[in-house]
Amino acid sequence: MKEFKYENQGASSFLVYQLKEEDVLDNISLNMLTSNKAKGLASTNYMQMDTQRFIRYTITGKITANQFFARPVTKQSFMGIFKGITEAMVSAEEYMLDPACILLDLNQIYTDVSTGETECICLPVENEKEQKDQREFLKSVMFQAQFENPEEGSYVTRILNYLNSIPVFSSLDFLNLLTEMEREGKKDRTPLAPAAKESLQQGVAEIGNAVANSSVGGMAASFFEQSSLSSVGALKQENAVEEAIPDIPVPDDIPKEERISLFYLLQHYNNNRAKEYMAQQKQLKARKEALKKIELAKKGGKKKSAASFNLPGGKAKTASAAPKAKKPSSGGFSFQVPGKESGKDKPGEDLSGIKSLPNAPINSQGNFAGNPKVSAPVGAGMNIPKSNPSAAKGNLQPAKPSPLFSNQQEAVGNGGRNFGDTTVLHSGFRGEETSVLNYTKAPDTPKQPYLLRIKNGERIPITGNIFRLGKEEKFVDYVIHDNEAISRSHANIISRNGQYFLQDNNSTNHSFLNGQQCVSNVELPLQDKASIRLGNEEFQFLLL
């Protein structure tokens, strides 16, 4: 069994293989590896210290393909991994390396989480060579991978069909297929330049003159102006309108994969395709016009749907018109001040030492009228005789003018409490107070793990069995985008059987636990309140 270990020196991370006494080096392959930088193969160095011999591979900033495939992969990253593996096999042929030296193991294949760029490990040791079928290995990777967009998985089907159909597998032929697919993908994503659009329009106009009873050229001239019909947002709006008014016939839409594009027509022109293209354009135009009619009908229906009714006094209002809500006054219940006439004070005027309360009527049960869920504070606008205990049960008497309280503590009564902006009043009977207890979790409730980011005090809940930290938004679970010292996939926090571990992912600036540098790809146990540093970014691990 091949035994590797990880080392960190400065900003670099290395995968290290220490040769055993019985290991026999393939010196030709070793010289080729150390003297050249072959595509798809990790940079290799050979070291000897006394009787100890080492082969080191640079893997800075990369994670294992096994870690990478633990999450759904995109087309770009999947193609990058396959291309890297195949480039390694092609390089082995070019540099006269034995393909059996290349380790076809997802734990010994390293990839960049941003670009998908992948490198393999070539171990030039005679007794450690292991011949594997590359085709079967690639198929096994495809079967265990999770894809981010399964509906766009035509490239997966194409690769699988190729691997199943060829009688003899050739790394070079397979690499050519991957390169061609990559080029096709870039071409599909490249928008036409204005000059190219104009050239295409002129070409269609010339072709249209040669087509009998057709107006392909004229239609092509306005094709780009009408192309907004195919936008996703427009189609969503059209579908919504169609559902709202189903009695207006709308022509069926043409699936995008069945449409003939103008570019395809120019490249593969014939009379039948020109007629089919024209028919499709007419159908799309008819659909667009029908949808416009639906939208107009819907707008007109909205205007007519507001039924009118007469109000006393001969004024009419529509049913859709909602009565204007009066702006609530800034104050609440008014207290009558001795020496001033009631009603002349400004509404909502705060009196000395008394908080203003919402202005709303109170019913006989002591609740705000119109909102039974909100209770009026006992004593608001009412005088409660201290000698009458029944007042605490809701038997309130109308308020009488009384001297103002000298301060807020008196305003809330003996034992009253002021919670910030909300004043809580009670009857003054301490025996009837309800004590507020602090909420505590049950003893058997498992504690939740968090990371406290020291820079801004942010509390980050740790979820899942593997919680990834780094600056690659498409891959990690928590993005540290405001620190250039952080690697794309810097470190993981791993949860297993109620215990937590920190693992550095060959990061450039490394990870530190309680001040000690972490060896890459080694799981180190985390304890509550442990100090974590990723590069120069400080965190604290908490169990709450």
C-alpha positions as CSV (number, residue, x, y, z in Angstrom):
1,M,0.0,0.0,0.0
2,K,1.3,3.4,-1.0
3,E,1.9,5.7,2.0
4,F,2.0,9.4,1.5
5,K,2.2,12.3,3.9
6,Y,1.8,16.0,3.6
7,E,4.3,18.8,4.2
8,N,4.1,22.6,4.3
9,Q,7.1,24.8,3.6
10,G,6.5,28.5,3.3
11,A,3.6,29.1,1.1
12,S,3.8,25.7,-0.6
13,S,2.1,22.4,0.2
14,F,3.7,19.0,-0.9
15,L,2.6,15.4,-1.1
16,V,5.5,13.3,0.0
17,Y,6.4,9.7,-0.7
18,Q,9.2,8.2,1.4
19,L,10.9,5.3,-0.5
20,K,11.3,2.1,1.4
21,E,14.4,0.0,1.3
22,E,12.8,-2.5,-1.0
23,D,11.5,0.1,-3.4
24,V,13.2,0.1,-6.8
25,L,13.2,3.5,-8.7
26,D,12.6,3.8,-12.4
27,N,15.4,6.2,-12.9
28,I,14.5,7.1,-16.6
29,S,11.0,8.0,-15.6
30,L,12.2,9.9,-12.5
31,N,14.6,12.0,-14.6
32,M,11.9,12.8,-17.1
33,L,9.5,13.9,-14.3
34,T,12.1,16.1,-12.5
35,S,13.5,17.7,-15.7
36,N,10.2,18.6,-17.4
37,K,6.8,20.0,-16.5
38,A,4.4,17.6,-18.2
39,K,0.8,18.5,-18.8
40,G,-1.6,16.8,-16.4
41,L,1.2,15.7,-14.0
42,A,2.1,17.4,-10.7
43,S,5.6,19.0,-10.5
44,T,8.0,16.4,-9.0
45,N,11.2,16.7,-7.0
46,Y,13.5,14.0,-5.7
47,M,15.4,14.4,-2.4
48,Q,17.8,12.3,-0.4
49,M,18.9,12.8,3.2
50,D,21.5,10.3,4.3
51,T,19.8,7.0,3.7
52,Q,16.3,8.4,3.4
53,R,14.9,9.1,-0.1
54,F,11.8,11.2,-0.9
55,I,9.7,12.1,-3.9
56,R,7.7,15.3,-3.5
57,Y,4.8,16.7,-5.5
58,T,3.6,20.3,-5.4
59,I,-0.1,20.5,-4.7
60,T,-0.5,24.0,-3.4
61,G,-4.0,25.4,-3.6
62,K,-5.6,22.1,-4.8
63,I,-7.8,19.5,-3.2
64,T,-8.3,15.9,-4.0
65,A,-10.7,14.9,-6.7
66,N,-12.5,12.8,-4.1
67,Q,-13.2,15.9,-2.0
68,F,-14.2,17.7,-5.2
69,F,-16.8,15.1,-6.2
70,A,-18.3,15.2,-2.7
71,R,-20.4,18.1,-4.1
72,P,-22.3,18.5,-7.4
73,V,-20.0,19.5,-10.2
74,T,-20.5,21.9,-13.1
75,K,-19.7,21.1,-16.7
76,Q,-16.6,23.2,-16.7
77,S,-15.1,21.5,-13.6
78,F,-16.1,18.0,-14.7
79,M,-14.5,18.5,-18.2
80,G,-11.4,20.0,-16.5
81,I,-10.9,16.9,-14.3
82,F,-11.4,14.5,-17.3
83,K,-9.1,16.6,-19.4
84,G,-6.4,16.6,-16.7
85,I,-6.5,12.9,-16.3
86,T,-6.3,12.3,-20.0
87,E,-3.5,14.9,-20.5
88,A,-1.5,12.9,-17.9
89,M,-1.9,9.7,-19.9
90,V,-0.9,11.5,-23.1
91,S,2.1,13.1,-21.4
92,A,3.2,9.6,-20.2
93,E,3.3,8.5,-23.8
94,E,5.2,11.6,-25.0
95,Y,7.8,11.5,-22.2
96,M,8.2,7.7,-22.3
97,L,6.7,7.1,-18.9
98,D,5.1,3.9,-18.0
99,P,1.3,4.6,-17.8
100,A,1.2,2.2,-14.9
101,C,3.1,4.7,-12.8
102,I,0.2,7.2,-12.9
103,L,-2.0,6.7,-9.9
104,L,-5.7,6.5,-11.1
105,D,-7.1,7.1,-7.6
106,L,-9.4,10.0,-6.8
107,N,-7.5,10.5,-3.5
108,Q,-4.3,11.0,-5.4
109,I,-5.6,13.3,-8.1
110,Y,-5.6,17.1,-7.3
111,T,-7.8,19.7,-8.8
112,D,-8.4,23.5,-8.6
113,V,-11.9,24.2,-7.4
114,S,-12.2,27.4,-9.5
115,T,-11.0,26.2,-12.9
116,G,-11.2,22.5,-12.7
117,E,-7.5,22.3,-13.7
118,T,-6.3,18.8,-12.6
119,E,-3.0,17.1,-12.1
120,C,-2.2,13.5,-11.4
121,I,0.6,11.8,-9.4
122,C,3.2,9.8,-11.3
123,L,5.1,7.5,-8.9
124,P,8.2,6.0,-10.7
125,V,8.7,3.0,-8.5
126,E,8.9,-0.4,-10.1
127,N,7.3,-2.4,-7.4
128,E,4.4,0.1,-6.9
129,K,3.2,0.1,-10.4
130,E,-0.4,-0.8,-10.9
131,Q,-1.9,-1.3,-14.3
132,K,-5.5,0.1,-14.5
133,D,-7.9,0.4,-17.4
134,Q,-8.3,4.1,-18.0
135,R,-11.6,3.7,-19.8
136,E,-13.1,1.8,-16.9
137,F,-11.7,4.2,-14.4
138,L,-13.3,7.2,-16.2
139,K,-16.7,5.4,-16.5
140,S,-16.6,4.7,-12.7
141,V,-16.0,8.4,-12.0
142,M,-18.9,9.4,-14.2
143,F,-21.2,6.9,-12.4
144,Q,-20.4,8.2,-8.9
145,A,-20.4,12.0,-9.8
146,Q,-23.2,14.3,-9.0
147,F,-24.0,16.9,-11.6
148,E,-25.1,20.5,-10.8
149,N,-27.4,20.8,-13.8
150,P,-28.6,17.3,-14.8
151,E,-31.0,18.7,-17.4
152,E,-27.9,20.0,-19.3
153,G,-26.1,16.7,-19.2
154,S,-25.9,16.0,-22.9
155,Y,-22.1,16.2,-22.6
156,V,-22.1,13.4,-20.1
157,T,-24.1,11.2,-22.4
158,R,-21.8,12.0,-25.3
159,I,-18.7,11.1,-23.3
160,L,-20.3,7.9,-22.0
161,N,-21.5,6.8,-25.5
162,Y,-17.9,7.4,-26.8
163,L,-16.4,5.3,-24.1
164,N,-18.8,2.5,-24.7
165,S,-18.6,2.5,-28.5
166,I,-14.9,2.5,-29.3
167,P,-13.3,-0.9,-29.6
168,V,-9.8,0.3,-28.5
169,F,-9.3,3.3,-26.1
170,S,-6.8,5.9,-27.2
171,S,-5.9,8.7,-24.7
172,L,-5.0,11.1,-27.6
173,D,-8.3,10.5,-29.4
174,F,-10.2,11.0,-26.2
175,L,-8.3,14.2,-25.4
176,N,-9.2,15.5,-28.9
177,L,-12.9,14.8,-28.2
178,L,-12.8,16.7,-24.9
179,T,-11.0,19.6,-26.6
180,E,-13.6,19.7,-29.4
181,M,-16.4,19.7,-26.9
182,E,-14.8,22.5,-24.9
183,R,-14.4,24.5,-28.1
184,E,-18.0,24.0,-29.0
185,G,-19.1,25.1,-25.6
186,K,-17.1,28.3,-25.9
187,K,-18.6,29.0,-29.3
188,D,-22.1,28.6,-28.0
189,R,-21.4,31.1,-25.3
190,T,-19.8,33.7,-27.6
191,P,-22.2,36.5,-28.6
192,L,-22.2,37.8,-32.2
193,A,-20.4,41.0,-32.7
194,P,-22.4,43.9,-34.4
195,A,-20.3,43.5,-37.5
196,A,-21.0,39.8,-37.6
197,K,-24.8,40.5,-37.2
198,E,-24.7,42.9,-40.1
199,S,-22.8,40.4,-42.3
200,L,-25.3,37.7,-41.5
201,Q,-28.2,40.0,-42.3
202,Q,-26.7,40.9,-45.7
203,G,-26.0,37.2,-46.4
204,V,-29.6,36.3,-45.7
205,A,-30.8,39.2,-47.9
206,E,-28.8,37.9,-50.8
207,I,-30.0,34.3,-50.2
208,G,-33.6,35.5,-50.0
209,N,-33.4,37.0,-53.5
210,A,-32.6,33.5,-54.9
211,V,-35.5,31.8,-53.1
212,A,-38.7,31.7,-55.0
213,N,-41.8,33.1,-53.2
214,S,-39.9,33.7,-50.0
215,S,-39.0,36.7,-47.9
216,V,-36.1,35.2,-45.9
217,G,-34.0,38.3,-46.5
218,G,-36.7,40.7,-45.4
219,M,-37.4,38.6,-42.3
220,A,-33.7,38.3,-41.5
221,A,-33.4,42.1,-41.5
222,S,-35.7,42.3,-38.6
223,F,-34.7,39.0,-36.9
224,F,-32.4,40.5,-34.3
225,E,-34.9,43.1,-33.3
226,Q,-37.5,40.4,-32.8
227,S,-35.2,38.1,-30.9
228,S,-36.3,39.4,-27.5
229,L,-39.2,37.0,-27.7
230,S,-36.9,34.1,-26.8
231,S,-35.7,35.7,-23.5
232,V,-36.6,33.7,-20.4
233,G,-38.2,36.7,-18.6
234,A,-40.6,37.4,-21.6
235,L,-41.7,33.8,-21.8
236,K,-42.5,33.7,-18.1
237,Q,-44.7,36.8,-18.5
238,E,-46.3,35.3,-21.5
239,N,-47.1,32.1,-19.7
240,A,-48.6,34.0,-16.8
241,V,-50.9,36.0,-19.1
242,E,-51.9,32.9,-20.9
243,E,-53.0,31.3,-17.7
244,A,-55.0,34.4,-16.7
245,I,-57.0,34.6,-19.9
246,P,-57.2,31.1,-21.5
247,D,-60.0,31.9,-24.0
248,I,-57.7,33.6,-26.5
249,P,-55.9,31.1,-28.7
250,V,-52.2,31.2,-28.6
251,P,-50.0,29.2,-31.1
252,D,-47.8,26.6,-29.6
253,D,-44.3,27.7,-28.9
254,I,-41.4,26.0,-30.7
255,P,-38.9,24.3,-28.4
256,K,-35.6,25.9,-28.6
257,E,-33.8,22.7,-29.6
258,E,-36.1,22.4,-32.6
259,R,-35.7,26.0,-33.9
260,I,-33.6,26.7,-36.9
261,S,-31.2,29.6,-36.1
262,L,-30.2,32.1,-38.7
263,F,-26.6,31.1,-38.3
264,Y,-27.4,27.4,-38.9
265,L,-29.5,28.4,-42.0
266,L,-26.6,30.3,-43.5
267,Q,-24.2,27.4,-43.0
268,H,-26.6,24.7,-44.2
269,Y,-28.8,26.5,-46.7
270,N,-31.3,24.8,-48.9
271,N,-34.9,25.5,-50.1
272,N,-36.5,23.2,-47.6
273,R,-34.6,24.7,-44.6
274,A,-35.4,28.2,-45.8
275,K,-39.2,27.4,-46.0
276,E,-39.1,25.7,-42.6
277,Y,-37.2,28.7,-41.1
278,M,-39.8,31.1,-42.6
279,A,-42.7,29.0,-41.2
280,Q,-41.1,29.1,-37.7
281,Q,-40.7,32.8,-37.9
282,K,-44.3,33.3,-38.8
283,Q,-45.4,31.0,-36.0
284,L,-43.3,32.9,-33.5
285,K,-44.6,36.2,-34.8
286,A,-48.2,35.0,-34.5
287,R,-47.6,33.8,-31.0
288,K,-46.1,37.2,-30.1
289,E,-49.1,39.1,-31.4
290,A,-51.5,36.7,-29.6
291,L,-49.7,37.3,-26.4
292,K,-49.9,41.0,-26.9
293,K,-53.7,40.8,-27.3
294,I,-53.9,38.8,-24.1
295,E,-51.9,41.4,-22.2
296,L,-54.1,44.2,-23.5
297,A,-57.3,42.2,-22.7
298,K,-56.0,41.6,-19.2
299,K,-55.3,45.2,-18.6
300,G,-58.7,46.2,-19.9
301,G,-60.3,43.6,-17.7
302,K,-58.7,45.0,-14.7
303,K,-60.1,48.5,-15.4
304,K,-63.6,47.2,-15.9
305,S,-63.6,44.9,-12.9
306,A,-63.9,47.6,-10.3
307,A,-67.6,47.7,-9.6
308,S,-69.0,51.1,-8.5
309,F,-71.5,51.8,-5.8
310,N,-73.3,54.9,-4.6
311,L,-72.6,56.5,-1.3
312,P,-75.0,58.7,0.7
313,G,-74.9,62.2,-0.7
314,G,-74.9,61.1,-4.3
315,K,-71.1,60.4,-4.4
316,A,-70.0,57.2,-6.1
317,K,-67.0,55.1,-5.3
318,T,-65.5,52.1,-6.9
319,A,-65.3,48.8,-5.1
320,S,-61.6,48.6,-5.7
321,A,-61.0,52.0,-4.1
322,A,-59.9,51.5,-0.5
323,P,-60.6,54.2,2.0
324,K,-57.6,56.3,2.8
325,A,-56.1,55.3,6.1
326,K,-55.6,58.2,8.5
327,K,-52.1,58.7,9.6
328,P,-51.7,57.6,13.1
329,S,-50.7,60.3,15.5
330,S,-47.3,60.1,17.1
331,G,-48.8,60.0,20.5
332,G,-51.4,57.9,22.3
333,F,-53.8,58.3,25.2
334,S,-54.0,61.9,26.4
335,F,-54.0,62.8,30.0
336,Q,-55.9,65.8,31.3
337,V,-53.6,68.3,32.9
338,P,-55.0,70.5,35.7
339,G,-55.4,74.1,34.6
340,K,-55.7,73.2,30.9
341,E,-58.9,72.5,28.9
342,S,-59.2,69.0,27.6
343,G,-58.6,68.6,23.9
344,K,-56.5,71.8,23.4
345,D,-53.2,70.1,23.9
346,K,-51.5,68.7,20.8
347,P,-52.5,65.1,20.1
348,G,-49.8,62.7,21.3
349,E,-48.0,65.3,23.3
350,D,-45.7,63.5,25.8
351,L,-46.1,64.5,29.4
352,S,-43.3,64.8,31.8
353,G,-42.1,61.3,32.9
354,I,-44.9,59.5,31.0
355,K,-44.3,57.4,27.8
356,S,-46.8,57.9,25.0
357,L,-48.9,54.9,24.1
358,P,-50.6,54.0,20.8
359,N,-53.8,55.9,20.2
360,A,-56.7,53.4,20.1
361,P,-60.0,53.0,21.9
362,I,-60.4,50.5,24.7
363,N,-63.4,48.3,25.2
364,S,-65.0,47.3,28.6
365,Q,-62.7,44.3,28.9
366,G,-59.6,46.4,28.8
367,N,-58.6,45.4,25.2
368,F,-57.9,47.7,22.3
369,A,-61.0,47.8,20.1
370,G,-60.6,46.2,16.7
371,N,-57.5,44.2,17.8
372,P,-58.4,41.7,20.5
373,K,-54.9,40.3,20.4
374,V,-53.4,43.5,21.9
375,S,-54.2,44.2,25.5
376,A,-54.2,47.7,27.0
377,P,-51.8,48.1,29.8
378,V,-53.5,48.1,33.1
379,G,-53.8,51.6,34.4
380,A,-53.5,53.3,31.0
381,G,-56.0,56.2,31.0
382,M,-57.6,54.7,34.2
383,N,-57.2,55.3,37.9
384,I,-57.1,52.2,40.0
385,P,-58.0,52.6,43.6
386,K,-55.3,50.9,45.7
387,S,-57.9,50.0,48.3
388,N,-60.0,48.0,45.7
389,P,-58.3,44.7,44.9
390,S,-61.0,44.0,42.3
391,A,-59.3,46.6,40.1
392,A,-56.6,44.1,39.3
393,K,-59.2,41.8,37.8
394,G,-60.3,44.3,35.2
395,N,-62.9,46.4,37.0
396,L,-61.6,49.8,36.0
397,Q,-63.0,53.2,36.8
398,P,-62.8,56.3,34.5
399,A,-59.7,58.4,35.0
400,K,-60.0,61.5,37.0
401,P,-57.7,64.5,36.9
402,S,-54.8,63.9,39.3
403,P,-51.4,65.5,39.8
404,L,-48.7,64.4,37.4
405,F,-46.2,61.9,38.5
406,S,-42.9,63.5,39.5
407,N,-40.8,60.9,37.6
408,Q,-41.1,57.9,35.4
409,Q,-40.6,55.4,38.2
410,E,-43.8,56.8,39.9
411,A,-45.6,56.8,36.5
412,V,-45.3,53.1,36.2
413,G,-46.3,52.5,39.8
414,N,-44.5,50.8,42.6
415,G,-42.4,48.0,41.2
416,G,-43.0,49.1,37.6
417,R,-40.4,48.1,35.0
418,N,-39.2,50.0,32.0
419,F,-38.1,47.8,29.1
420,G,-36.4,50.2,26.7
421,D,-39.0,52.0,24.6
422,T,-41.9,50.0,25.9
423,T,-43.2,50.8,29.4
424,V,-44.8,47.8,31.1
425,L,-47.3,48.7,33.7
426,H,-48.9,46.5,36.4
427,S,-51.4,46.9,39.2
428,G,-48.8,47.2,42.0
429,F,-49.7,43.9,43.7
430,R,-46.3,42.2,44.0
431,G,-48.0,38.9,44.8
432,E,-49.6,38.8,41.4
433,E,-46.4,39.5,39.4
434,T,-45.2,36.9,36.9
435,S,-41.5,36.3,37.1
436,V,-39.7,36.1,33.7
437,L,-37.3,33.1,33.7
438,N,-34.3,32.9,31.4
439,Y,-34.7,30.3,28.6
440,T,-32.3,27.4,28.9
441,K,-32.0,24.3,26.7
442,A,-32.7,20.9,28.0
443,P,-29.7,19.1,29.3
444,D,-29.8,16.5,26.6
445,T,-30.1,19.0,23.7
446,P,-27.0,18.7,21.5
447,K,-25.0,21.8,21.2
448,Q,-24.8,23.6,17.9
449,P,-21.4,24.4,16.4
450,Y,-20.6,28.0,15.3
451,L,-17.6,29.9,14.1
452,L,-17.2,33.4,15.4
453,R,-15.4,35.7,13.0
454,I,-13.3,38.0,15.1
455,K,-13.0,40.8,12.5
456,N,-16.7,41.7,12.5
457,G,-18.3,39.5,15.2
458,E,-20.3,37.5,12.7
459,R,-21.6,34.2,14.1
460,I,-21.5,31.5,11.4
461,P,-23.5,28.3,12.0
462,I,-21.7,25.2,10.9
463,T,-24.0,22.9,8.9
464,G,-23.5,19.5,7.2
465,N,-20.9,16.9,7.7
466,I,-18.3,18.9,5.7
467,F,-18.4,22.7,6.1
468,R,-16.1,24.4,3.6
469,L,-14.4,27.8,4.0
470,G,-12.7,29.8,1.3
471,K,-13.2,32.4,-1.4
472,E,-14.6,30.3,-4.3
473,E,-18.3,31.1,-4.2
474,K,-19.4,28.1,-6.3
475,F,-17.7,25.6,-4.1
476,V,-17.5,26.6,-0.4
477,D,-20.2,26.9,2.2
478,Y,-18.9,30.2,3.7
479,V,-17.3,32.7,1.4
480,I,-14.5,34.9,2.7
481,H,-14.4,37.3,-0.2
482,D,-12.8,40.3,1.6
483,N,-9.4,38.7,2.4
484,E,-6.9,38.0,-0.3
485,A,-4.9,35.8,2.0
486,I,-7.6,33.1,1.9
487,S,-7.4,30.3,-0.7
488,R,-10.2,29.2,-2.9
489,S,-11.0,26.2,-0.7
490,H,-8.9,27.0,2.3
491,A,-10.1,24.6,5.0
492,N,-13.0,22.3,6.1
493,I,-14.7,21.7,9.4
494,I,-15.7,18.1,9.5
495,S,-18.5,16.6,11.7
496,R,-18.4,13.0,12.6
497,N,-20.3,11.2,15.5
498,G,-20.8,14.4,17.4
499,Q,-17.1,15.4,17.2
500,Y,-15.6,18.2,15.1
501,F,-12.3,18.4,13.2
502,L,-10.4,21.1,11.3
503,Q,-8.7,20.1,8.0
504,D,-6.5,22.4,5.9
505,N,-6.8,21.9,2.1
506,N,-3.2,22.6,1.0
507,S,-3.9,26.3,1.4
508,T,-1.3,28.9,0.4
509,N,-1.2,30.7,3.7
510,H,-2.1,27.6,5.8
511,S,-4.4,27.1,8.7
512,F,-3.6,27.3,12.4
513,L,-5.3,25.7,15.4
514,N,-4.6,27.3,18.8
515,G,-1.5,28.9,17.3
516,Q,-0.1,25.7,15.8
517,Q,0.1,25.3,12.0
518,C,-2.0,22.5,10.7
519,V,-0.5,19.8,8.5
520,S,-2.5,19.8,5.2
521,N,-5.2,17.1,4.8
522,V,-4.9,16.0,8.4
523,E,-8.0,16.1,10.6
524,L,-7.3,17.8,13.9
525,P,-9.9,17.6,16.7
526,L,-11.8,20.8,17.7
527,Q,-12.7,21.7,21.2
528,D,-15.1,24.4,22.4
529,K,-13.6,27.9,22.3
530,A,-10.7,26.7,20.1
531,S,-8.8,29.5,18.2
532,I,-8.7,29.0,14.4
533,R,-6.7,31.2,12.0
534,L,-7.0,30.8,8.2
535,G,-4.1,32.8,6.8
536,N,-4.4,36.0,8.8
537,E,-8.2,35.7,9.4
538,E,-9.1,34.9,13.0
539,F,-12.1,32.7,14.1
540,Q,-13.2,31.0,17.3
541,F,-15.0,27.7,17.3
542,L,-18.0,27.6,19.7
543,L,-20.5,25.0,20.8
544,L,-23.7,26.8,22.0
